[in-house]
Amino acid sequence: MGAGRWTEQDWAAYRSSRIDGKDIDDLFAARGLDPYLDPRRIQVRESCDSPDNPRSTAVIVALDVTGSMGAVLEAMARRGLSVLATELYARRPVSDPHLMCMGVGDAEMGDRAPLQVTQFEADIRIADQLGRIWLEGGGGGNAHESYLLPLYFAALRTRIDCYRRRGRKGYLFTIGDEEPQTCLRAADVRRVLGMEPAGDLSAAEILAMASRQYEVYHLMVEQGSHFRMHGKRVVRAWQELLGQRALRLSDHTRLAEVIVAAIQVNEGAAAEAVTASWGGAASVVARAVGELGCASAAPGGGVVQS
């Protein structure tokens, strides 16, 4: 989908009525999985060109909603979503952004909603859908969350015009403080998505599937309890999977700035110039994207090469 455009006026009205003066339990009042966000009920999520957005670009932000990560979802709702949309429009690293948000849990530990998926939206409707995510607070002691589920869903159940019509990839960011799974179990795919894969798939196989249409990144939340205890292990696991695209997020309230900066660099801007442009967030952005360079981006930004 993706009609309409994000405006500061719409955000101000939404914030006044839905965010200001509310605690996290009010912001995320759902006490179960919203059927609209249930991936078993979703055949496809579409990012379609429209008169409002004739050259749409799909951007997915998949947020860990397990026990230690509620503050990240809250920060996204209170400020981050507005910064993300506003700065993508202002800086224009990509054209006509369509935003999707996901909530990520832990399928292996029995979470009831290990994946929740909004529609692609270009206006204030994405804020309403973000607020419908169930902050389940699950997870467990298995040293990873189901970060591969968003990649699998994006690969098989999204249709994005930036790729289909123009050969340009969208962007997919997962965010959390634990390691990636080494594989995605077929049993979890059946339970969560209602699909019938031939068997378990490795993390590398899932990444290859998603990377056909998306530039894939992970932001490692250094303030998370798991990262504080096992940071070296987390960094090593994500770098083995993603290389430079495993980004260190030292301040979760600056999540949106880091996402926009990563897109800017991938689209050809110099990391040093991008970092300097972010003012009070410059140190956080530098820690995250300072080592990104031309080698981390496909030739021509997100254009798919044959």
C-alpha positions as CSV (number, residue, x, y, z in Angstrom):
1,M,0.0,0.0,0.0
2,G,1.4,3.4,0.8
3,A,-0.9,6.3,-0.3
4,G,-0.6,9.7,1.4
5,R,2.4,11.6,2.8
6,W,3.8,12.0,6.3
7,T,3.3,15.6,7.6
8,E,4.4,17.3,10.8
9,Q,0.9,18.5,11.4
10,D,-0.5,15.0,11.4
11,W,2.2,13.8,13.7
12,A,1.6,16.7,16.1
13,A,-2.1,15.9,16.3
14,Y,-1.3,12.2,16.8
15,R,1.3,12.8,19.5
16,S,-1.1,15.1,21.4
17,S,-3.9,12.6,21.4
18,R,-2.1,9.3,21.6
19,I,1.3,9.8,23.2
20,D,1.8,12.8,25.4
21,G,1.2,12.0,29.1
22,K,0.8,8.3,28.5
23,D,3.1,5.6,30.0
24,I,4.2,2.5,28.1
25,D,1.2,0.4,29.1
26,D,-1.1,3.1,27.6
27,L,1.0,3.4,24.5
28,F,0.9,-0.4,23.9
29,A,-2.4,-1.4,25.4
30,A,-2.8,-4.7,23.3
31,R,-2.9,-7.8,25.5
32,G,-2.7,-10.2,22.6
33,L,-1.8,-10.5,19.0
34,D,-3.8,-8.1,16.8
35,P,-5.3,-10.1,13.9
36,Y,-4.3,-7.4,11.5
37,L,-0.6,-7.9,12.4
38,D,-0.8,-11.7,12.5
39,P,1.5,-13.0,9.7
40,R,-0.5,-16.2,9.4
41,R,-3.4,-14.0,8.1
42,I,-1.2,-12.0,5.7
43,Q,-0.9,-13.2,2.1
44,V,1.3,-10.3,1.0
45,R,2.3,-6.8,2.2
46,E,2.7,-4.4,-0.7
47,S,4.7,-1.2,-1.2
48,C,3.0,0.2,-4.3
49,D,3.7,3.3,-6.4
50,S,0.9,5.8,-6.3
51,P,0.2,9.4,-7.4
52,D,1.3,10.5,-3.9
53,N,4.4,8.4,-4.1
54,P,5.3,7.6,-7.7
55,R,8.8,6.2,-6.9
56,S,8.2,4.4,-3.7
57,T,11.0,2.9,-1.6
58,A,10.2,0.1,1.0
59,V,11.8,0.5,4.4
60,I,11.2,-2.2,7.1
61,V,12.1,-1.7,10.8
62,A,11.9,-4.9,12.8
63,L,12.0,-4.3,16.6
64,D,12.8,-6.8,19.3
65,V,9.8,-6.8,21.7
66,T,11.0,-9.4,24.2
67,G,11.5,-8.7,27.9
68,S,14.6,-6.5,27.8
69,M,13.7,-4.5,24.7
70,G,10.5,-2.7,25.5
71,A,12.3,0.6,25.9
72,V,13.4,0.4,22.2
73,L,9.8,0.1,21.0
74,E,8.7,2.9,23.3
75,A,11.4,5.2,22.0
76,M,10.3,4.5,18.5
77,A,6.7,5.3,19.3
78,R,7.5,8.5,21.2
79,R,10.1,10.1,18.9
80,G,11.8,7.7,16.6
81,L,9.1,7.2,14.0
82,S,8.7,10.9,13.5
83,V,12.4,11.4,13.2
84,L,12.7,8.5,10.7
85,A,9.9,9.8,8.5
86,T,10.9,13.5,8.7
87,E,14.6,12.9,8.0
88,L,14.0,10.5,5.1
89,Y,11.8,13.2,3.5
90,A,14.3,16.0,4.3
91,R,17.5,14.3,3.4
92,R,16.1,12.3,0.5
93,P,18.6,9.4,0.4
94,V,15.8,7.5,-1.2
95,S,12.5,8.5,-2.9
96,D,9.0,8.3,-1.5
97,P,9.6,6.1,1.6
98,H,7.0,3.5,2.6
99,L,7.5,2.4,6.2
100,M,6.7,-1.0,7.7
101,C,7.3,-1.9,11.3
102,M,7.5,-5.4,12.8
103,G,7.6,-6.8,16.3
104,V,10.0,-9.7,16.9
105,G,9.9,-12.2,19.7
106,D,11.3,-15.7,20.2
107,A,9.5,-18.5,18.4
108,E,11.8,-21.2,19.9
109,M,10.9,-20.2,23.5
110,G,7.2,-20.4,22.7
111,D,6.3,-16.7,22.4
112,R,2.7,-16.4,21.2
113,A,3.5,-13.6,18.8
114,P,7.1,-14.0,17.6
115,L,6.4,-11.9,14.6
116,Q,3.9,-9.0,14.1
117,V,3.7,-7.1,10.8
118,T,2.2,-3.8,9.9
119,Q,1.3,-2.7,6.4
120,F,3.7,-0.4,4.4
121,E,2.5,3.1,4.9
122,A,3.6,6.6,3.8
123,D,1.6,8.7,6.3
124,I,0.5,8.8,9.9
125,R,-1.2,5.4,9.6
126,I,2.1,3.8,10.4
127,A,2.1,5.4,13.8
128,D,-1.4,3.9,14.5
129,Q,-0.2,0.5,13.4
130,L,3.0,0.7,15.5
131,G,0.8,1.3,18.5
132,R,-1.1,-1.9,17.9
133,I,2.0,-4.1,18.4
134,W,1.7,-6.3,21.4
135,L,4.6,-5.8,23.8
136,E,4.6,-9.5,24.7
137,G,7.9,-9.3,26.7
138,G,8.8,-13.0,26.1
139,G,12.0,-14.5,25.0
140,G,14.2,-16.7,27.1
141,G,17.7,-17.9,27.8
142,N,18.7,-19.3,24.4
143,A,20.9,-16.3,23.5
144,H,19.0,-15.3,20.4
145,E,15.6,-14.0,19.3
146,S,13.8,-14.8,16.0
147,Y,15.5,-12.2,14.0
148,L,15.4,-14.4,10.9
149,L,11.6,-14.4,10.8
150,P,11.4,-10.8,9.4
151,L,13.9,-11.6,6.7
152,Y,11.9,-14.7,5.7
153,F,8.7,-12.8,5.7
154,A,10.2,-10.0,3.6
155,A,11.6,-12.4,1.1
156,L,8.4,-14.4,0.5
157,R,5.5,-12.2,1.5
158,T,6.2,-8.7,0.4
159,R,5.8,-7.1,-3.0
160,I,7.7,-3.9,-3.5
161,D,7.6,-1.7,-6.6
162,C,11.0,-0.2,-6.0
163,Y,12.4,-3.6,-6.8
164,R,9.8,-4.9,-9.3
165,R,9.6,-1.7,-11.4
166,R,13.0,-0.1,-11.0
167,G,15.4,-2.8,-9.9
168,R,16.2,-0.9,-6.7
169,K,16.3,-2.7,-3.4
170,G,14.3,-1.7,-0.3
171,Y,15.9,-1.6,3.2
172,L,15.4,-4.0,6.1
173,F,16.7,-3.2,9.6
174,T,16.4,-5.6,12.5
175,I,17.1,-4.3,16.0
176,G,17.9,-6.2,19.2
177,D,20.5,-7.0,21.8
178,E,21.0,-10.8,21.2
179,E,22.7,-13.0,18.6
180,P,21.0,-14.2,15.4
181,Q,19.7,-17.7,15.2
182,T,22.0,-20.1,13.3
183,C,19.0,-21.5,11.5
184,L,15.2,-20.9,11.1
185,R,13.4,-24.1,12.0
186,A,10.7,-25.4,9.6
187,A,8.4,-26.0,12.6
188,D,8.6,-22.3,13.6
189,V,7.8,-21.2,10.1
190,R,4.7,-23.5,10.0
191,R,3.5,-22.3,13.4
192,V,4.2,-18.5,12.9
193,L,3.6,-18.0,9.2
194,G,1.4,-21.0,8.3
195,M,3.8,-21.9,5.5
196,E,5.4,-25.3,4.6
197,P,9.1,-25.0,4.0
198,A,11.0,-28.1,2.8
199,G,13.2,-28.0,5.9
200,D,15.2,-25.9,8.2
201,L,17.1,-23.0,6.6
202,S,20.5,-21.6,7.7
203,A,20.9,-17.9,8.6
204,A,23.0,-17.5,5.5
205,E,20.3,-19.0,3.3
206,I,17.7,-16.7,4.8
207,L,19.9,-13.7,4.4
208,A,20.5,-14.5,0.7
209,M,16.7,-14.8,0.2
210,A,16.0,-11.4,1.7
211,S,19.0,-9.7,0.1
212,R,17.5,-10.3,-3.4
213,Q,15.1,-7.4,-2.7
214,Y,16.4,-5.7,0.4
215,E,19.6,-4.1,1.8
216,V,19.7,-5.9,5.2
217,Y,21.2,-4.5,8.4
218,H,21.1,-5.3,12.1
219,L,21.4,-2.7,14.9
220,M,22.9,-4.2,18.0
221,V,21.4,-2.5,21.1
222,E,24.4,-2.0,23.4
223,Q,22.1,-0.9,26.3
224,G,20.3,-4.2,26.3
225,S,20.9,-6.5,29.2
226,H,22.1,-9.4,27.0
227,F,24.6,-7.2,25.1
228,R,26.0,-5.8,28.3
229,M,26.8,-9.3,29.5
230,H,27.8,-10.9,26.2
231,G,28.6,-8.0,23.8
232,K,31.7,-9.6,22.3
233,R,29.8,-12.7,21.4
234,V,26.9,-10.7,20.0
235,V,29.2,-8.6,17.8
236,R,31.1,-11.6,16.5
237,A,28.0,-13.5,15.6
238,W,26.4,-10.6,13.7
239,Q,29.6,-9.6,11.9
240,E,30.0,-13.2,10.8
241,L,26.6,-13.0,9.2
242,L,26.4,-9.3,8.0
243,G,30.0,-8.0,8.0
244,Q,30.0,-4.2,8.2
245,R,26.2,-4.1,8.2
246,A,26.1,-5.2,11.8
247,L,25.9,-1.8,13.4
248,R,26.5,-0.9,17.0
249,L,23.7,1.2,18.5
250,S,25.0,2.9,21.7
251,D,21.9,4.9,22.4
252,H,18.5,3.4,21.5
253,T,16.8,6.8,21.5
254,R,18.9,7.6,18.4
255,L,17.7,4.5,16.5
256,A,16.1,6.5,13.7
257,E,19.1,8.7,13.1
258,V,21.3,5.6,12.7
259,I,18.8,4.0,10.2
260,V,18.7,7.2,8.1
261,A,22.5,7.6,8.2
262,A,23.0,3.9,7.1
263,I,20.7,4.5,4.2
264,Q,22.6,7.7,3.3
265,V,25.9,6.0,3.3
266,N,24.6,3.0,1.2
267,E,23.2,5.4,-1.3
268,G,26.7,7.0,-1.8
269,A,27.2,9.7,0.8
270,A,30.6,9.8,2.6
271,A,30.3,8.4,6.2
272,E,32.3,11.3,7.6
273,A,30.0,13.9,6.1
274,V,26.9,12.0,7.1
275,T,28.1,11.7,10.7
276,A,29.0,15.4,10.9
277,S,25.5,16.4,9.7
278,W,23.7,14.8,12.7
279,G,24.6,17.4,15.4
280,G,23.9,16.1,18.9
281,A,23.5,12.5,17.5
282,A,26.9,12.6,15.7
283,S,28.8,10.4,18.2
284,V,26.1,7.7,18.2
285,V,25.9,7.8,14.4
286,A,29.7,7.7,14.1
287,R,29.9,4.6,16.3
288,A,27.3,2.9,14.2
289,V,28.2,3.8,10.6
290,G,31.7,5.2,10.8
291,E,33.2,2.0,9.3
292,L,30.7,1.8,6.5
293,G,32.0,2.8,3.1
294,C,31.7,2.2,-0.5
295,A,32.6,-1.5,-0.1
296,S,29.4,-2.0,2.0
297,A,27.1,-0.7,-0.7
298,A,26.2,-2.3,-4.0
299,P,27.5,-0.3,-7.0
300,G,25.0,2.4,-7.7
301,G,23.5,2.4,-4.2
302,G,20.6,0.0,-4.1
303,V,20.5,-0.8,-7.8
304,V,20.5,-4.5,-8.4
305,Q,23.5,-5.6,-10.6
306,S,23.3,-8.5,-13.0
